[in-house]
Amino acid sequence: MSTVTQPLITEQQKQQFRDEGWMLLPGVVPAAHLEMMREVCGQFIAACDAEMDAAGETRRGLDVKGSRYFICNRHKGTRLVEFIYSDLMAEVCRATLGDTAYLFWEQYVVKGPEKGAKFSWHQDSGYVGTPHRPYLTCWVTLDAVSEANGTVYLLPYSRAGTREVLPHKQNPETNDLEGYFGDDPGDPVIAPAGSIACFSSTVLHRSGFNTSSGWRRVYLPQYSAEPLRRPDGSLAGFAEPFMINGERRDGKA
């Protein structure tokens, strides 16, 4: 007897991404990869805390001990490469970017219990500074996410009224870039651990405070269809080949 295998990403989800700029893939991350990303996150947080303790600090850059952590671009030499260059992420990239994809950026964003800051409405493309093809953010939930623990809110293209990069202003108190000042609250991502909210870099999004008693850990690999550059011509992030005209790379070179 034959069985029908359901596709990981449906045509309806792909169409939503094309029309509205985002789609949600609930519970798709393999358990081994989910546990690995949590373990690596814990190691990075412990290292950040040790550095702050040694310096007699509770804040370093954007990191605040026990409250929030932004741990960026440290995948090389770690097991994170297993997930970044996995079959799952290849399928996600093919469904959103096509047959060519580069790793552009990767980071953990962690909000501590009953702390964790909120983030203003912005588009990720607002941080690049030059015209570019929209890139892909994969917002991977290492914990179940809800409005209570500071999930992300996404504003679909149809309600934002645009899919272009908007002018952004820097908030003098938080240094966040802000690109939307309307009253639409956006759609909250409510999902179990191991889910991926995939959204274009031109989708407006924000996040709230973590008012829960637990951590809210998210891992964000971002992929682009071409190397992205700053106004001076330097790379805006990584440009590590993942797929070139459909040919896979493993990220180990």
C-alpha atoms as a printed R data frame, in Angstrom:
    type eleno elety resid chain resno      x      y      z
1   ATOM     1    CA   MET     A     1  0.000  0.000  0.000
2   ATOM     2    CA   SER     A     2  1.417  3.384 -1.005
3   ATOM     3    CA   THR     A     3  1.364  6.421  1.248
4   ATOM     4    CA   VAL     A     4  1.159 10.051  0.259
5   ATOM     5    CA   THR     A     5  3.850 12.225  1.795
6   ATOM     6    CA   GLN     A     6  2.679 15.723  2.592
7   ATOM     7    CA   PRO     A     7  5.059 18.465  1.474
8   ATOM     8    CA   LEU     A     8  6.793 20.369  4.253
9   ATOM     9    CA   ILE     A     9  5.775 23.682  2.679
10  ATOM    10    CA   THR     A    10  2.399 23.758  0.967
11  ATOM    11    CA   GLU     A    11  1.479 25.751 -2.116
12  ATOM    12    CA   GLN     A    12 -0.890 27.780  0.067
13  ATOM    13    CA   GLN     A    13  1.973 28.741  2.391
14  ATOM    14    CA   LYS     A    14  4.187 29.667 -0.566
15  ATOM    15    CA   GLN     A    15  1.398 31.820 -1.974
16  ATOM    16    CA   GLN     A    16  0.942 33.568  1.368
17  ATOM    17    CA   PHE     A    17  4.662 34.356  1.408
18  ATOM    18    CA   ARG     A    18  4.438 35.827 -2.093
19  ATOM    19    CA   ASP     A    19  1.274 37.803 -1.333
20  ATOM    20    CA   GLU     A    20  1.832 38.917  2.262
21  ATOM    21    CA   GLY     A    21  5.574 38.493  2.804
22  ATOM    22    CA   TRP     A    22  5.499 35.795  5.467
23  ATOM    23    CA   MET     A    23  4.487 32.249  6.342
24  ATOM    24    CA   LEU     A    24  4.574 30.084  9.467
25  ATOM    25    CA   LEU     A    25  5.924 26.517  9.544
26  ATOM    26    CA   PRO     A    26  4.796 25.081 12.912
27  ATOM    27    CA   GLY     A    27  6.945 22.446 14.622
28  ATOM    28    CA   VAL     A    28  9.140 21.599 11.615
29  ATOM    29    CA   VAL     A    29 12.592 21.692 13.243
30  ATOM    30    CA   PRO     A    30 13.969 18.204 13.979
31  ATOM    31    CA   ALA     A    31 14.246 17.480 17.699
32  ATOM    32    CA   ALA     A    32 18.017 16.926 17.518
33  ATOM    33    CA   HIS     A    33 18.600 20.296 15.871
34  ATOM    34    CA   LEU     A    34 16.283 22.040 18.342
35  ATOM    35    CA   GLU     A    35 18.163 20.601 21.307
36  ATOM    36    CA   MET     A    36 21.515 21.473 19.713
37  ATOM    37    CA   MET     A    37 20.526 25.123 19.159
38  ATOM    38    CA   ARG     A    38 19.348 25.395 22.775
39  ATOM    39    CA   GLU     A    39 22.617 23.895 24.015
40  ATOM    40    CA   VAL     A    40 24.770 26.236 21.928
41  ATOM    41    CA   CYS     A    41 22.639 29.190 23.069
42  ATOM    42    CA   GLY     A    42 23.261 28.278 26.706
43  ATOM    43    CA   GLN     A    43 27.001 28.080 26.085
44  ATOM    44    CA   PHE     A    44 27.050 31.515 24.459
45  ATOM    45    CA   ILE     A    45 25.012 33.085 27.281
46  ATOM    46    CA   ALA     A    46 27.325 31.563 29.901
47  ATOM    47    CA   ALA     A    47 30.336 32.990 28.052
48  ATOM    48    CA   CYS     A    48 28.710 36.449 27.837
49  ATOM    49    CA   ASP     A    49 27.898 36.382 31.554
50  ATOM    50    CA   ALA     A    50 31.452 35.331 32.430
51  ATOM    51    CA   GLU     A    51 32.905 38.198 30.396
52  ATOM    52    CA   MET     A    52 30.615 40.703 32.136
53  ATOM    53    CA   ASP     A    53 31.418 39.236 35.571
54  ATOM    54    CA   ALA     A    54 35.148 39.468 34.894
55  ATOM    55    CA   ALA     A    55 34.764 43.123 33.928
56  ATOM    56    CA   GLY     A    56 32.423 43.925 36.816
57  ATOM    57    CA   GLU     A    57 29.638 44.790 34.358
58  ATOM    58    CA   THR     A    58 25.995 43.895 33.977
59  ATOM    59    CA   ARG     A    59 25.688 45.375 30.487
60  ATOM    60    CA   ARG     A    60 27.938 45.023 27.463
61  ATOM    61    CA   GLY     A    61 26.842 46.473 24.149
62  ATOM    62    CA   LEU     A    62 23.256 45.355 23.599
63  ATOM    63    CA   ASP     A    63 23.546 42.469 26.084
64  ATOM    64    CA   VAL     A    64 22.107 42.880 29.590
65  ATOM    65    CA   LYS     A    65 22.930 40.084 32.025
66  ATOM    66    CA   GLY     A    66 19.909 37.899 32.742
67  ATOM    67    CA   SER     A    67 17.673 40.134 30.647
68  ATOM    68    CA   ARG     A    68 18.511 40.140 26.958
69  ATOM    69    CA   TYR     A    69 21.197 38.861 24.633
70  ATOM    70    CA   PHE     A    70 22.019 39.461 20.968
71  ATOM    71    CA   ILE     A    71 24.575 36.835 20.003
72  ATOM    72    CA   CYS     A    72 25.558 37.443 16.387
73  ATOM    73    CA   ASN     A    73 27.542 35.629 13.714
74  ATOM    74    CA   ARG     A    74 29.348 33.016 15.765
75  ATOM    75    CA   HIS     A    75 28.299 29.918 13.827
76  ATOM    76    CA   LYS     A    76 31.723 29.078 12.411
77  ATOM    77    CA   GLY     A    77 33.298 26.188 14.252
78  ATOM    78    CA   THR     A    78 30.016 25.310 16.004
79  ATOM    79    CA   ARG     A    79 27.275 22.764 15.364
80  ATOM    80    CA   LEU     A    80 24.967 25.574 14.215
81  ATOM    81    CA   VAL     A    81 26.278 24.891 10.713
82  ATOM    82    CA   GLU     A    82 24.349 21.597 10.797
83  ATOM    83    CA   PHE     A    83 21.068 23.506 10.961
84  ATOM    84    CA   ILE     A    84 21.981 26.507  8.805
85  ATOM    85    CA   TYR     A    85 22.949 24.239  5.890
86  ATOM    86    CA   SER     A    86 20.343 21.527  6.540
87  ATOM    87    CA   ASP     A    87 17.847 19.950  4.150
88  ATOM    88    CA   LEU     A    88 15.088 21.817  5.983
89  ATOM    89    CA   MET     A    89 16.640 25.222  5.383
90  ATOM    90    CA   ALA     A    90 17.399 24.334  1.773
91  ATOM    91    CA   GLU     A    91 13.693 23.648  1.247
92  ATOM    92    CA   VAL     A    92 12.758 26.916  2.962
93  ATOM    93    CA   CYS     A    93 15.188 28.877  0.790
94  ATOM    94    CA   ARG     A    94 13.978 27.228 -2.418
95  ATOM    95    CA   ALA     A    95 10.374 28.083 -1.517
96  ATOM    96    CA   THR     A    96 11.138 31.745 -0.837
97  ATOM    97    CA   LEU     A    97 14.338 32.845 -2.597
98  ATOM    98    CA   GLY     A    98 14.704 30.319 -5.404
99  ATOM    99    CA   ASP     A    99 17.666 28.169 -6.415
100 ATOM   100    CA   THR     A   100 20.392 30.553 -5.213
101 ATOM   101    CA   ALA     A   101 20.859 31.443 -1.553
102 ATOM   102    CA   TYR     A   102 23.667 32.767  0.611
103 ATOM   103    CA   LEU     A   103 23.891 32.863  4.378
104 ATOM   104    CA   PHE     A   104 23.719 36.591  5.110
105 ATOM   105    CA   TRP     A   105 23.497 36.788  8.903
106 ATOM   106    CA   GLU     A   106 22.717 34.671 11.944
107 ATOM   107    CA   GLN     A   107 22.006 35.512 15.553
108 ATOM   108    CA   TYR     A   108 20.301 34.490 18.762
109 ATOM   109    CA   VAL     A   109 17.820 36.933 20.262
110 ATOM   110    CA   VAL     A   110 17.057 36.027 23.874
111 ATOM   111    CA   LYS     A   111 14.649 37.679 26.301
112 ATOM   112    CA   GLY     A   112 14.979 36.872 29.991
113 ATOM   113    CA   PRO     A   113 12.063 35.992 32.310
114 ATOM   114    CA   GLU     A   114  9.896 38.967 33.271
115 ATOM   115    CA   LYS     A   115 12.351 41.290 31.565
116 ATOM   116    CA   GLY     A   116 13.406 41.301 27.924
117 ATOM   117    CA   ALA     A   117 12.921 44.504 25.965
118 ATOM   118    CA   LYS     A   118 10.388 45.189 23.263
119 ATOM   119    CA   PHE     A   119 11.445 46.212 19.739
120 ATOM   120    CA   SER     A   120  9.918 48.901 17.558
121 ATOM   121    CA   TRP     A   121  8.262 48.455 14.156
122 ATOM   122    CA   HIS     A   122 10.944 48.084 11.491
123 ATOM   123    CA   GLN     A   123 11.943 46.297  8.310
124 ATOM   124    CA   ASP     A   124 15.188 44.338  8.368
125 ATOM   125    CA   SER     A   125 16.084 45.894  5.010
126 ATOM   126    CA   GLY     A   126 16.126 49.277  6.757
127 ATOM   127    CA   TYR     A   127 19.455 48.316  8.336
128 ATOM   128    CA   VAL     A   128 21.311 47.564  5.064
129 ATOM   129    CA   GLY     A   129 21.484 51.094  3.668
130 ATOM   130    CA   THR     A   130 21.612 50.337 -0.081
131 ATOM   131    CA   PRO     A   131 19.016 49.081 -2.597
132 ATOM   132    CA   HIS     A   132 18.936 45.272 -2.646
133 ATOM   133    CA   ARG     A   133 16.746 42.299 -3.352
134 ATOM   134    CA   PRO     A   134 14.695 41.441 -0.262
135 ATOM   135    CA   TYR     A   135 16.305 38.754  1.846
136 ATOM   136    CA   LEU     A   136 14.809 36.102  4.118
137 ATOM   137    CA   THR     A   137 14.582 35.996  7.902
138 ATOM   138    CA   CYS     A   138 13.936 32.597  9.486
139 ATOM   139    CA   TRP     A   139 12.669 33.234 13.028
140 ATOM   140    CA   VAL     A   140 13.224 29.848 14.692
141 ATOM   141    CA   THR     A   141 11.489 29.339 18.035
142 ATOM   142    CA   LEU     A   142 13.580 27.511 20.627
143 ATOM   143    CA   ASP     A   143 10.729 27.947 23.114
144 ATOM   144    CA   ALA     A   144  6.989 28.125 22.568
145 ATOM   145    CA   VAL     A   145  6.158 31.742 21.772
146 ATOM   146    CA   SER     A   146  3.133 33.781 22.768
147 ATOM   147    CA   GLU     A   147  2.096 37.360 23.335
148 ATOM   148    CA   ALA     A   148  3.019 36.875 27.003
149 ATOM   149    CA   ASN     A   149  6.674 36.085 26.357
150 ATOM   150    CA   GLY     A   150  7.396 38.688 23.710
151 ATOM   151    CA   THR     A   151  6.685 37.043 20.384
152 ATOM   152    CA   VAL     A   152  7.113 38.793 17.033
153 ATOM   153    CA   TYR     A   153  4.212 40.638 15.378
154 ATOM   154    CA   LEU     A   154  4.152 40.791 11.579
155 ATOM   155    CA   LEU     A   155  2.329 43.342  9.423
156 ATOM   156    CA   PRO     A   156  1.200 41.737  6.143
157 ATOM   157    CA   TYR     A   157  1.870 43.641  2.930
158 ATOM   158    CA   SER     A   158 -1.851 44.098  2.303
159 ATOM   159    CA   ARG     A   159 -2.277 46.003  5.574
160 ATOM   160    CA   ALA     A   160  1.060 47.805  5.498
161 ATOM   161    CA   GLY     A   161  0.097 49.208  2.092
162 ATOM   162    CA   THR     A   162  3.583 48.636  0.698
163 ATOM   163    CA   ARG     A   163  6.287 46.076  0.158
164 ATOM   164    CA   GLU     A   164  8.959 48.730 -0.397
165 ATOM   165    CA   VAL     A   165 11.606 49.746  2.126
166 ATOM   166    CA   LEU     A   166 10.296 52.684  4.146
167 ATOM   167    CA   PRO     A   167 12.330 55.548  5.621
168 ATOM   168    CA   HIS     A   168 13.446 54.633  9.138
169 ATOM   169    CA   LYS     A   169 14.202 56.924 12.066
170 ATOM   170    CA   GLN     A   170 16.424 56.093 15.019
171 ATOM   171    CA   ASN     A   171 14.738 56.122 18.409
172 ATOM   172    CA   PRO     A   172 17.065 58.218 20.625
173 ATOM   173    CA   GLU     A   173 16.171 56.236 23.750
174 ATOM   174    CA   THR     A   174 16.614 52.689 22.455
175 ATOM   175    CA   ASN     A   175 18.678 53.234 19.277
176 ATOM   176    CA   ASP     A   176 16.117 51.058 17.461
177 ATOM   177    CA   LEU     A   177 15.286 51.965 13.886
178 ATOM   178    CA   GLU     A   178 11.570 52.638 13.477
179 ATOM   179    CA   GLY     A   179  9.727 52.517 10.164
180 ATOM   180    CA   TYR     A   180  5.997 52.370 10.963
181 ATOM   181    CA   PHE     A   181  3.940 54.700 13.122
182 ATOM   182    CA   GLY     A   182  0.399 53.514 12.406
183 ATOM   183    CA   ASP     A   183 -2.031 51.824 14.782
184 ATOM   184    CA   ASP     A   184 -2.243 48.336 13.249
185 ATOM   185    CA   PRO     A   185 -0.953 45.947 15.967
186 ATOM   186    CA   GLY     A   186  0.143 43.298 13.448
187 ATOM   187    CA   ASP     A   187 -0.385 39.545 13.646
188 ATOM   188    CA   PRO     A   188  1.336 37.783 16.574
189 ATOM   189    CA   VAL     A   189  3.225 34.568 15.880
190 ATOM   190    CA   ILE     A   190  1.815 31.993 18.315
191 ATOM   191    CA   ALA     A   191  3.682 28.739 17.832
192 ATOM   192    CA   PRO     A   192  5.300 25.785 19.602
193 ATOM   193    CA   ALA     A   193  9.035 25.348 19.993
194 ATOM   194    CA   GLY     A   194 10.687 24.221 16.794
195 ATOM   195    CA   SER     A   195  8.600 26.410 14.510
196 ATOM   196    CA   ILE     A   196  9.871 28.820 11.857
197 ATOM   197    CA   ALA     A   197  8.266 32.150 10.978
198 ATOM   198    CA   CYS     A   198  9.677 32.963  7.540
199 ATOM   199    CA   PHE     A   199  9.389 36.583  6.497
200 ATOM   200    CA   SER     A   200 10.811 38.926  3.908
201 ATOM   201    CA   SER     A   201 13.214 41.666  4.931
202 ATOM   202    CA   THR     A   202 10.604 44.196  3.717
203 ATOM   203    CA   VAL     A   203  7.917 42.973  6.142
204 ATOM   204    CA   LEU     A   204  7.324 45.323  9.052
205 ATOM   205    CA   HIS     A   205  7.610 43.605 12.413
206 ATOM   206    CA   ARG     A   206  7.950 44.333 16.113
207 ATOM   207    CA   SER     A   207  8.041 42.378 19.367
208 ATOM   208    CA   GLY     A   208  6.741 42.868 22.891
209 ATOM   209    CA   PHE     A   209  8.091 42.454 26.416
210 ATOM   210    CA   ASN     A   210  8.613 39.026 27.948
211 ATOM   211    CA   THR     A   211  6.184 39.098 30.873
212 ATOM   212    CA   SER     A   212  6.354 35.333 31.461
213 ATOM   213    CA   SER     A   213  8.421 33.436 34.027
214 ATOM   214    CA   GLY     A   214 10.476 31.639 31.376
215 ATOM   215    CA   TRP     A   215 13.098 32.468 28.775
216 ATOM   216    CA   ARG     A   216 12.162 33.356 25.198
217 ATOM   217    CA   ARG     A   217 14.923 32.112 22.942
218 ATOM   218    CA   VAL     A   218 14.895 32.564 19.167
219 ATOM   219    CA   TYR     A   219 17.520 31.730 16.572
220 ATOM   220    CA   LEU     A   220 17.560 33.761 13.333
221 ATOM   221    CA   PRO     A   221 19.493 32.598 10.291
222 ATOM   222    CA   GLN     A   222 18.990 35.004  7.392
223 ATOM   223    CA   TYR     A   223 19.567 34.198  3.735
224 ATOM   224    CA   SER     A   224 19.895 36.389  0.644
225 ATOM   225    CA   ALA     A   225 19.611 35.685 -3.070
226 ATOM   226    CA   GLU     A   226 22.813 37.632 -3.706
227 ATOM   227    CA   PRO     A   227 25.691 39.092 -1.646
228 ATOM   228    CA   LEU     A   228 24.483 42.278  0.084
229 ATOM   229    CA   ARG     A   229 26.773 45.301  0.268
230 ATOM   230    CA   ARG     A   230 27.029 48.555  2.209
231 ATOM   231    CA   PRO     A   231 27.144 51.949  0.451
232 ATOM   232    CA   ASP     A   232 30.972 51.764  0.480
233 ATOM   233    CA   GLY     A   233 30.914 48.423 -1.335
234 ATOM   234    CA   SER     A   234 31.850 46.269  1.659
235 ATOM   235    CA   LEU     A   235 29.768 43.206  2.493
236 ATOM   236    CA   ALA     A   236 26.830 43.996  4.780
237 ATOM   237    CA   GLY     A   237 27.142 40.574  6.412
238 ATOM   238    CA   PHE     A   238 28.229 37.145  5.281
239 ATOM   239    CA   ALA     A   239 27.955 35.941  1.709
240 ATOM   240    CA   GLU     A   240 28.464 32.231  2.374
241 ATOM   241    CA   PRO     A   241 27.136 30.182 -0.568
242 ATOM   242    CA   PHE     A   242 24.395 27.729  0.413
243 ATOM   243    CA   MET     A   243 22.822 27.004 -2.973
244 ATOM   244    CA   ILE     A   244 24.126 28.265 -6.308
245 ATOM   245    CA   ASN     A   245 21.758 27.524 -9.199
246 ATOM   246    CA   GLY     A   246 20.391 24.628 -7.182
247 ATOM   247    CA   GLU     A   247 23.785 23.138 -6.247
248 ATOM   248    CA   ARG     A   248 24.041 22.655 -2.481
249 ATOM   249    CA   ARG     A   249 27.012 23.646 -0.302
250 ATOM   250    CA   ASP     A   250 27.656 22.438  3.244
251 ATOM   251    CA   GLY     A   251 29.134 25.613  4.771
252 ATOM   252    CA   LYS     A   252 32.285 23.797  5.903
253 ATOM   253    CA   ALA     A   253 34.683 25.236  3.340
